[in-house]
């Protein structure tokens, strides 16, 4: 995950013209964990089949309950370890900004995540990989860490191949008006983070 830039933060007096300022909001760690696990296992479910299939292959040629038990145990361990990797974001210091009570000031340049009028973090739009429009919220998925930021060796390989999704959750209820919700959607479309709205045929 690219970390928000906290250096040189200068909180403005208010959002610029055309900008959006939300109410204060704190993402619950349990809610984040559930959403992140759903995202991971929708994408990575087939990884769990690898140890299951490999360890069941010998049982095809020479059946033994030991092979079946080993396949099940190793698969369960893989699922638990992968899930623990995702849940670990809520426990590490780098993940703390995601779960603080923040006000968001959003404009064409950046997203300001403000603890108060003096403290905050700046998030540039190029740090956002994509956006997702849900029934009651926007999800902004952050770019993964660049290769140069990853550790070397097996830890780097794990980080590259078993990415932990990081996102900002912006429920519609934290926006001050329905117009701000529409402004946010239009901004995300201009940034190519949401697909363009379909044109209505006359």
Number of C-alpha atoms within 10 A of each C-alpha: 19 15 16 18 13 14 9 9 14 14 18 11 7 11 16 13 7 11 18 22 19 21 13 16 17 14 17 14 17 11 10 21 18 12 14 20 19 12 13 17 15 10 10 15 11 9 15 17 13 13 17 20 14 12 19 21 14 13 15 10 8 8 12 12 10 12 19 17 14 15 22 17 14 15 20 15 13 16 17 11 12 21 17 13 15 20 19 13 20 18 10 9 8 13 15 12 19 20 15 17 17 21 20 24 21 23 19 15 12 15 19 26 24 21 16 12 12 10 12 23 22 23 20 14 18 12 18 19 14 18 21 16 13 11 8 9 15 20 16 20 19 22 17 20 15 10 12 8 11 16 13 11 8 9 10 15 13 12 17 16 8 15 16 21 17 21 21 16 20 21 17 19 14 17 19 13 13 11 11 18 21 13 17 19 20 15 18 22 15 13 17 13 18 16 12 13 9 6 6 5 4 3
